[in-house]
């Protein structure tokens, strides 16, 4: 995600994480990709704003993939891990991540590791807007600047089929680390292809979409009486999207500089698509069927209805000046008193419970993403896993394993959570203390039982650009109808998957 978080540096140190055992209730898995995975589109990073970074990746990635297969069998064969090199000569490791607070927390954990082992950990931070381009450009040249990366779940298909990540299956299983994290996080942050049991990352930072609301408005007796008189039911955090729209309209009062809901609309990377997915999935929409057919699925009546709802929410109730809004802007609108409700990833809610940042902190409550018309309920997944780069030396790969094995210990994960990291460790998450430590932890824990994600196949960047463009043209730009927008999106995405060889029938 393209997350600028400079203003969050004063946030309350809190933790909010994935609920133990949430995998059993997660959304259906994406279908396993067809054998023709290494399609040309796989070499393109999914960044629209940096074409210069994409061009070298397109030219060099095939060579990187071929050499990775020849020179880095450890990325494909877990058995090689059994003969891992001695890492005693490695005194320094470098981890690449995006620029935000959790990366600062990881550096603090790294400092603890250095004090205990003598191995220095350097966490290199890159702004979200250029994070993916930087990484895949480095990988296309089989670069060794980084030993590990904390990469988005959507990168798994591209990074693994192009040979950039080391296969961690045997390592995670033999050490028991795979059993320490919740099933959903291992599935979404580490496994590719879906359902294969092959793991390429240690679940590091859990996240999902939720909502904040102004309790002082919702619990005001006059507001409660006026709302019930107008809509015929009590004012409370919405349980359905119909209720959310009613409440957003009720609190939209331009003359008071108050608006009903701050939602994602950003054109960069995946902002608008991630926000829209909350309604899309909950209305019964999906990106494709089990045979990778998009037409008739992503443009179904349910999907069209979700697009209409999201556009109505934007048109009626979005604060002014938020036609390109993501996590910073939705939090800012809430903090500034402009929004009665605000959509955001839970990773950015610490600011809202910090009275030094949010004047409404004492009156801020949280609720899970509402249900759709037929009772379905999903939330867009965020978060990342930590992967080992396949191009570094065997000694450095072993040193990276040593760090991850130490980092995965329950006592270290407790430290990570205490700093504000979003641990995926089941033991740390199983206590009542976790649920009680912040106002948004209970909503976060519940949300992680019904998360659902965008494509993570190598072509996800092409698919994402189409979604961002067509959804933006309709929802923000007001062009055409929802049916027309979803039809165009489905046709283009269908063609991408057919050209890449995924569609079998």
C-alpha positions as CSV (number, residue, x, y, z in Angstrom):
1,X,0.0,0.0,0.0
2,X,1.1,3.5,-0.8
3,X,1.2,4.7,2.8
4,X,2.7,8.0,3.9
5,X,2.9,8.1,7.7
6,X,5.1,11.0,8.7
7,X,2.3,12.5,10.8
8,X,1.8,9.3,12.7
9,X,5.2,9.4,14.4
10,X,3.5,10.8,17.5
11,X,1.0,8.0,17.6
12,X,0.2,6.0,20.8
13,X,2.3,2.8,21.0
14,X,-0.3,0.2,20.8
15,X,-0.8,-3.1,19.2
16,X,-3.6,-4.7,17.3
17,X,-3.4,-7.9,15.7
18,X,-4.8,-11.0,14.1
19,X,-7.2,-13.2,16.1
20,X,-6.0,-16.7,16.9
21,X,-7.4,-19.4,14.7
22,X,-9.0,-17.0,12.2
23,X,-8.2,-19.1,9.1
24,X,-11.2,-21.3,9.5
25,X,-13.5,-18.5,8.7
26,X,-11.4,-16.8,6.0
27,X,-12.7,-16.1,2.5
28,X,-12.4,-18.8,-0.2
29,X,-8.9,-19.1,-1.6
30,X,-7.9,-17.8,-5.0
31,X,-7.8,-20.6,-7.5
32,X,-4.3,-22.1,-8.0
33,X,-2.7,-20.6,-11.2
34,X,-2.3,-22.5,-14.3
35,X,1.2,-23.9,-15.2
36,X,1.9,-20.9,-17.5
37,X,2.8,-18.6,-14.6
38,X,5.8,-16.8,-16.0
39,X,3.8,-14.6,-18.3
40,X,5.4,-11.4,-19.7
41,X,3.2,-9.2,-17.4
42,X,4.8,-10.8,-14.4
43,X,7.9,-8.7,-15.0
44,X,6.0,-5.4,-14.5
45,X,5.9,-3.8,-11.0
46,X,2.4,-2.5,-10.2
47,X,3.4,1.1,-10.0
48,X,1.7,3.5,-12.4
49,X,3.7,6.5,-11.4
50,X,7.2,5.3,-12.1
51,X,7.4,3.9,-15.7
52,X,11.1,4.4,-15.6
53,X,11.4,1.7,-12.9
54,X,9.2,-0.7,-14.8
55,X,11.2,-0.6,-18.1
56,X,14.4,-2.2,-16.8
57,X,12.4,-4.8,-14.9
58,X,10.7,-5.8,-18.2
59,X,14.0,-6.0,-20.0
60,X,16.0,-7.8,-17.3
61,X,13.5,-10.0,-15.4
62,X,13.5,-13.0,-17.8
63,X,17.3,-13.2,-17.3
64,X,16.9,-12.9,-13.6
65,X,14.3,-15.6,-13.6
66,X,16.4,-17.9,-15.7
67,X,19.5,-17.4,-13.6
68,X,17.5,-17.8,-10.4
69,X,16.5,-21.2,-11.6
70,X,20.0,-22.1,-12.4
71,X,21.9,-20.5,-9.5
72,X,19.4,-20.5,-6.7
73,X,17.9,-24.0,-6.4
74,X,17.3,-23.2,-2.7
75,X,14.4,-21.0,-3.9
76,X,12.7,-24.1,-5.3
77,X,13.9,-27.0,-3.3
78,X,13.3,-26.9,0.5
79,X,15.6,-30.0,0.8
80,X,18.7,-27.8,0.2
81,X,17.9,-25.9,3.4
82,X,19.0,-29.0,5.4
83,X,22.6,-28.4,4.2
84,X,22.5,-24.7,5.1
85,X,25.9,-22.9,5.3
86,X,27.4,-21.8,8.5
87,X,26.4,-18.2,9.2
88,X,29.0,-17.5,11.8
89,X,30.9,-15.1,9.6
90,X,27.9,-12.8,8.9
91,X,27.9,-9.8,11.1
92,X,25.3,-7.6,9.4
93,X,21.9,-8.1,7.7
94,X,19.8,-5.7,5.7
95,X,16.0,-5.7,5.6
96,X,14.0,-3.6,3.1
97,X,10.5,-2.3,4.1
98,X,8.3,0.6,3.4
99,X,8.6,3.9,5.2
100,X,6.2,3.8,8.2
101,X,6.1,3.3,11.9
102,X,6.2,-0.5,11.9
103,X,9.6,-0.4,10.1
104,X,10.8,1.8,13.0
105,X,9.6,-0.9,15.5
106,X,11.4,-3.6,13.4
107,X,14.6,-1.6,13.7
108,X,14.2,-1.6,17.5
109,X,13.7,-5.3,17.4
110,X,16.8,-5.5,15.3
111,X,18.7,-3.6,17.9
112,X,17.7,-6.1,20.5
113,X,19.0,-8.9,18.2
114,X,22.3,-7.1,17.8
115,X,22.7,-6.7,21.5
116,X,22.0,-10.5,22.0
117,X,24.0,-11.9,19.0
118,X,26.4,-9.3,17.8
119,X,24.7,-9.4,14.3
120,X,23.7,-5.9,13.3
121,X,20.3,-5.4,11.6
122,X,19.7,-2.5,9.2
123,X,16.1,-1.8,8.3
124,X,16.1,0.3,5.1
125,X,12.9,2.2,4.6
126,X,11.6,3.3,1.2
127,X,8.5,5.5,0.7
128,X,5.4,3.4,-0.2
129,X,5.1,5.1,-3.6
130,X,8.4,3.8,-4.8
131,X,8.8,0.7,-2.5
132,X,7.7,-1.9,-5.0
133,X,9.5,-0.4,-8.0
134,X,12.8,-0.2,-6.0
135,X,12.5,-3.8,-4.9
136,X,11.6,-5.4,-8.3
137,X,14.1,-3.3,-10.2
138,X,16.8,-4.6,-7.8
139,X,15.6,-8.1,-8.1
140,X,15.5,-8.0,-11.9
141,X,19.2,-7.5,-11.8
142,X,19.6,-10.3,-9.1
143,X,20.8,-7.7,-6.7
144,X,22.1,-8.5,-3.3
145,X,21.6,-5.1,-1.6
146,X,19.0,-6.7,0.7
147,X,19.0,-10.0,2.6
148,X,15.3,-9.8,3.4
149,X,12.2,-7.9,2.4
150,X,8.9,-7.3,4.2
151,X,6.8,-7.4,1.0
152,X,3.1,-7.1,0.3
153,X,1.0,-10.2,0.1
154,X,0.2,-9.3,-3.5
155,X,3.8,-9.7,-4.5
156,X,3.9,-13.4,-3.8
157,X,3.1,-14.6,-7.3
158,X,5.5,-12.3,-9.1
159,X,8.4,-12.6,-6.6
160,X,8.2,-16.4,-6.4
161,X,7.8,-17.3,-10.0
162,X,10.6,-14.9,-11.0
163,X,12.9,-16.6,-8.4
164,X,13.4,-13.7,-6.1
165,X,12.3,-15.3,-2.8
166,X,13.8,-18.3,-1.1
167,X,11.5,-21.2,-0.5
168,X,11.0,-21.3,3.3
169,X,8.7,-24.3,3.5
170,X,11.1,-26.8,5.1
171,X,12.5,-24.1,7.4
172,X,9.1,-22.9,8.7
173,X,7.8,-26.4,9.2
174,X,10.9,-28.0,10.7
175,X,11.4,-25.3,13.3
176,X,7.7,-25.3,14.2
177,X,7.4,-21.6,13.2
178,X,4.5,-22.4,10.8
179,X,2.5,-23.6,13.8
180,X,3.0,-20.4,15.8
181,X,1.1,-18.0,13.6
182,X,-2.6,-18.0,12.8
183,X,-3.7,-20.0,9.7
184,X,-5.1,-17.0,7.8
185,X,-1.8,-15.1,8.1
186,X,0.3,-18.0,6.9
187,X,-2.1,-18.5,4.0
188,X,-2.3,-14.9,2.9
189,X,1.2,-13.6,3.7
190,X,3.3,-16.7,3.0
191,X,1.7,-19.3,0.8
192,X,1.9,-19.5,-3.0
193,X,0.3,-21.0,-5.0
194,X,-2.8,-20.8,-2.8
195,X,-3.5,-24.2,-1.2
196,X,-0.1,-25.6,-2.2
197,X,1.5,-25.7,1.3
198,X,4.6,-23.9,-0.1
199,X,5.6,-20.9,2.0
200,X,7.8,-18.0,1.0
201,X,7.4,-15.6,3.9
202,X,7.1,-15.4,7.7
203,X,3.8,-13.5,8.5
204,X,5.1,-10.3,10.1
205,X,2.6,-7.5,9.9
206,X,-1.2,-8.3,10.0
207,X,-3.7,-5.8,8.8
208,X,-7.3,-5.3,7.5
209,X,-9.8,-2.6,6.8
210,X,-12.2,-1.3,9.5
211,X,-14.0,1.9,10.6
212,X,-13.8,4.6,13.2
213,X,-16.7,6.7,14.4
214,X,-17.5,9.6,16.6
215,X,-19.2,8.3,19.7
216,X,-20.1,11.8,20.9
217,X,-22.3,12.2,17.8
218,X,-23.7,8.7,17.8
219,X,-24.6,8.8,21.5
220,X,-25.9,12.4,21.6
221,X,-29.6,12.1,22.7
222,X,-30.8,14.8,20.3
223,X,-29.0,13.1,17.4
224,X,-30.3,9.7,18.4
225,X,-33.9,11.0,18.5
226,X,-33.6,12.8,15.2
227,X,-32.1,9.9,13.4
228,X,-34.7,7.4,14.7
229,X,-37.5,9.8,13.7
230,X,-36.1,10.0,10.2
231,X,-35.0,6.5,9.5
232,X,-37.2,4.4,11.9
233,X,-34.4,2.5,13.7
234,X,-31.9,3.4,16.5
235,X,-28.7,5.2,15.7
236,X,-25.8,2.9,16.4
237,X,-22.6,1.7,14.6
238,X,-23.9,0.3,11.3
239,X,-24.3,-3.5,10.8
240,X,-25.1,-3.3,7.1
241,X,-24.1,-1.1,4.2
242,X,-27.7,0.2,4.0
243,X,-27.4,1.5,7.5
244,X,-24.0,2.9,6.8
245,X,-25.4,4.9,3.9
246,X,-28.3,6.2,6.0
247,X,-26.0,7.3,8.8
248,X,-23.5,8.9,6.4
249,X,-26.4,10.9,4.8
250,X,-27.8,11.9,8.2
251,X,-24.5,13.4,9.4
252,X,-23.6,15.1,6.1
253,X,-24.1,18.8,7.0
254,X,-21.9,21.0,4.7
255,X,-23.0,24.1,6.6
256,X,-21.4,22.7,9.7
257,X,-18.4,21.3,7.8
258,X,-19.4,17.9,8.8
259,X,-19.7,14.9,6.5
260,X,-20.9,11.3,6.9
261,X,-17.9,9.2,5.8
262,X,-14.3,9.5,4.7
263,X,-13.5,6.7,2.2
264,X,-10.6,5.6,0.0
265,X,-10.5,7.1,-3.5
266,X,-6.8,7.3,-4.3
267,X,-5.7,6.7,-7.8
268,X,-2.2,5.6,-6.9
269,X,-1.3,2.0,-6.6
270,X,-4.3,0.2,-4.9
271,X,-6.1,2.9,-2.7
272,X,-9.5,3.0,-4.4
273,X,-9.6,-0.7,-5.2
274,X,-8.8,-1.6,-1.5
275,X,-11.6,0.6,-0.3
276,X,-14.1,-0.5,-2.9
277,X,-13.3,-4.2,-2.1
278,X,-15.0,-3.9,1.3
279,X,-18.3,-3.3,-0.4
280,X,-17.5,-5.5,-3.5
281,X,-16.9,-8.6,-1.5
282,X,-19.7,-8.0,1.0
283,X,-22.2,-7.5,-1.8
284,X,-21.3,-10.9,-3.2
285,X,-18.8,-9.8,-5.9
286,X,-15.6,-11.6,-6.7
287,X,-12.7,-11.1,-9.1
288,X,-13.1,-14.4,-11.0
289,X,-14.5,-17.9,-10.7
290,X,-12.5,-21.0,-10.0
291,X,-11.5,-21.2,-13.7
292,X,-10.2,-17.6,-13.8
293,X,-13.2,-16.4,-15.8
294,X,-13.8,-12.7,-14.9
295,X,-16.7,-11.9,-17.2
296,X,-20.0,-12.6,-15.4
297,X,-18.3,-12.5,-12.0
298,X,-16.5,-9.2,-11.5
299,X,-19.3,-7.5,-13.5
300,X,-22.2,-9.4,-11.9
301,X,-25.3,-7.6,-10.7
302,X,-23.9,-7.9,-7.1
303,X,-20.7,-6.2,-8.2
304,X,-22.5,-3.5,-10.1
305,X,-24.6,-2.8,-7.0
306,X,-21.5,-2.5,-4.9
307,X,-20.0,0.1,-7.3
308,X,-23.3,2.1,-7.2
309,X,-23.3,2.1,-3.4
310,X,-19.6,3.2,-3.2
311,X,-20.2,6.0,-5.7
312,X,-23.3,7.2,-3.8
313,X,-21.3,7.2,-0.6
314,X,-18.6,9.3,-2.3
315,X,-21.1,11.7,-4.0
316,X,-23.3,12.3,-1.0
317,X,-21.0,12.1,2.0
318,X,-17.3,12.4,1.3
319,X,-15.6,15.5,2.8
320,X,-14.6,18.1,0.1
321,X,-11.2,17.9,-1.4
322,X,-10.9,14.1,-1.0
323,X,-11.1,12.9,-4.6
324,X,-7.7,11.3,-4.1
325,X,-7.8,10.1,-0.5
326,X,-6.1,7.2,1.2
327,X,-5.1,6.4,4.8
328,X,-3.6,9.8,5.6
329,X,-6.5,11.8,4.2
330,X,-9.3,9.7,5.9
331,X,-7.5,10.0,9.3
332,X,-7.0,13.7,8.7
333,X,-10.7,14.2,7.9
334,X,-11.7,12.4,11.1
335,X,-9.1,14.2,13.3
336,X,-10.2,17.6,11.8
337,X,-13.8,17.0,12.8
338,X,-15.0,16.7,9.2
339,X,-16.1,13.0,9.2
340,X,-18.5,11.2,11.5
341,X,-17.1,7.9,10.2
342,X,-13.8,7.0,8.6
343,X,-12.6,4.0,6.7
344,X,-9.0,2.9,7.3
345,X,-6.6,0.0,7.8
346,X,-6.3,-0.8,11.5
347,X,-2.5,-0.1,11.2
348,X,-3.4,3.6,11.1
349,X,-5.9,3.7,14.0
350,X,-3.3,4.2,16.7
351,X,-3.3,7.9,15.8
352,X,-7.1,8.1,16.5
353,X,-6.7,6.9,20.1
354,X,-3.9,9.3,20.8
355,X,-5.2,12.5,22.4
356,X,-2.0,14.3,21.3
357,X,-3.0,13.7,17.7
358,X,-6.8,13.4,17.7
359,X,-8.9,15.9,19.7
360,X,-11.7,13.4,19.6
361,X,-9.7,10.5,20.9
362,X,-11.8,10.0,24.0
363,X,-14.9,9.9,21.8
364,X,-13.6,7.6,19.1
365,X,-15.1,4.1,18.7
366,X,-14.5,1.4,16.1
367,X,-16.6,-1.1,14.2
368,X,-16.1,-3.8,11.6
369,X,-16.9,-3.5,7.9
370,X,-20.7,-3.9,7.5
371,X,-22.6,-6.7,5.9
372,X,-23.9,-6.6,2.3
373,X,-27.6,-7.0,1.2
374,X,-27.5,-10.8,1.5
375,X,-25.6,-11.0,4.8
376,X,-22.2,-11.6,3.4
377,X,-19.4,-9.8,5.2
378,X,-15.8,-9.3,4.2
379,X,-13.0,-6.8,4.7
380,X,-10.0,-6.0,2.4
381,X,-6.8,-7.6,3.7
382,X,-3.6,-5.6,4.2
383,X,-0.3,-6.7,5.8
384,X,3.0,-8.2,4.8
385,X,5.4,-11.1,5.3
386,X,9.2,-11.3,5.7
387,X,11.0,-13.1,2.9
388,X,14.6,-14.1,2.3
389,X,16.2,-13.0,-1.0
390,X,17.4,-16.0,-3.1
391,X,20.3,-14.2,-4.6
392,X,22.3,-13.6,-1.5
393,X,25.0,-16.1,-0.4
394,X,24.1,-19.3,1.4
395,X,25.8,-18.0,4.5
396,X,23.6,-14.8,4.4
397,X,20.5,-16.9,3.8
398,X,21.3,-19.0,6.9
399,X,21.9,-15.8,8.9
400,X,18.5,-14.5,7.7
401,X,16.9,-17.8,8.8
402,X,18.6,-17.4,12.2
403,X,17.1,-13.9,12.6
404,X,13.6,-15.0,11.6
405,X,13.7,-18.0,14.0
406,X,14.7,-15.7,16.8
407,X,12.1,-13.1,15.8
408,X,9.4,-15.8,15.8
409,X,9.9,-16.7,19.4
410,X,6.7,-15.9,21.5
411,X,8.7,-13.6,23.9
412,X,10.1,-11.6,21.0
413,X,6.7,-11.4,19.3
414,X,5.4,-10.1,22.5
415,X,8.0,-7.4,22.4
416,X,7.2,-6.7,18.8
417,X,3.5,-6.3,19.7
418,X,4.3,-4.1,22.7
419,X,6.2,-1.7,20.4
420,X,3.2,-1.5,18.1
421,X,4.0,-4.2,15.5
422,X,1.0,-6.2,14.3
423,X,2.1,-9.7,15.4
424,X,0.5,-12.8,13.9
425,X,1.7,-15.1,16.7
426,X,-1.3,-17.1,18.1
427,X,0.1,-17.3,21.6
428,X,0.5,-13.6,21.9
429,X,-3.0,-13.0,20.5
430,X,-4.8,-15.5,22.7
431,X,-5.0,-13.4,25.9
432,X,-7.8,-11.1,27.1
433,X,-5.1,-8.5,27.7
434,X,-4.6,-8.2,24.0
435,X,-8.3,-7.5,23.4
436,X,-8.4,-5.0,26.2
437,X,-5.2,-3.0,25.4
438,X,-6.7,-0.7,22.7
439,X,-10.3,0.3,21.8
440,X,-9.9,-1.1,18.3
441,X,-8.4,-4.5,19.0
442,X,-11.7,-6.3,19.4
443,X,-12.9,-5.0,16.0
444,X,-9.5,-5.9,14.5
445,X,-9.7,-9.5,15.9
446,X,-13.3,-9.9,14.6
447,X,-12.4,-8.5,11.2
448,X,-9.5,-10.9,10.6
449,X,-12.0,-13.7,10.7
450,X,-13.5,-12.6,7.4
451,X,-10.7,-11.0,5.4
452,X,-10.4,-11.4,1.6
453,X,-7.6,-10.2,-0.7
454,X,-6.9,-9.0,-4.2
455,X,-5.1,-11.1,-6.8
456,X,-1.5,-12.2,-5.8
457,X,-0.6,-13.8,-9.1
458,X,2.3,-12.4,-11.1
459,X,-0.2,-10.4,-13.3
460,X,-1.7,-8.6,-10.3
461,X,-0.2,-5.3,-11.3
462,X,-1.9,-5.3,-14.7
463,X,-5.2,-6.4,-13.1
464,X,-4.9,-3.7,-10.5
465,X,-4.2,-0.9,-13.0
466,X,-7.4,-1.8,-14.9
467,X,-9.4,-1.8,-11.7
468,X,-8.0,1.5,-10.5
469,X,-8.7,3.1,-13.8
470,X,-12.2,1.9,-14.4
471,X,-13.4,2.3,-10.8
472,X,-11.8,5.8,-10.7
473,X,-13.4,6.9,-13.9
474,X,-16.9,5.9,-12.6
475,X,-16.8,6.5,-8.9
476,X,-14.7,9.7,-8.8
477,X,-14.9,10.9,-12.4
478,X,-18.6,10.3,-12.8
479,X,-18.2,8.7,-16.2
480,X,-20.9,6.4,-17.5
481,X,-22.8,3.9,-15.5
482,X,-21.7,1.3,-13.0
483,X,-22.6,-1.5,-15.4
484,X,-20.5,0.0,-18.1
485,X,-17.5,0.5,-15.8
486,X,-17.6,-3.0,-14.4
487,X,-18.1,-4.5,-17.9
488,X,-15.0,-2.6,-19.2
489,X,-13.0,-3.7,-16.2
490,X,-14.1,-7.4,-16.6
491,X,-13.4,-7.5,-20.3
492,X,-9.8,-6.1,-19.9
493,X,-9.0,-8.4,-16.9
494,X,-10.4,-11.4,-18.7
495,X,-8.1,-10.7,-21.7
496,X,-5.1,-10.3,-19.3
497,X,-5.8,-13.7,-17.8
498,X,-6.4,-15.4,-21.2
499,X,-3.2,-13.9,-22.6
500,X,-1.3,-15.3,-19.6
501,X,-2.7,-18.8,-20.0
502,X,-4.8,-19.0,-16.8
503,X,-8.2,-19.5,-18.4
504,X,-8.8,-23.2,-19.0
505,X,-12.5,-23.3,-19.8
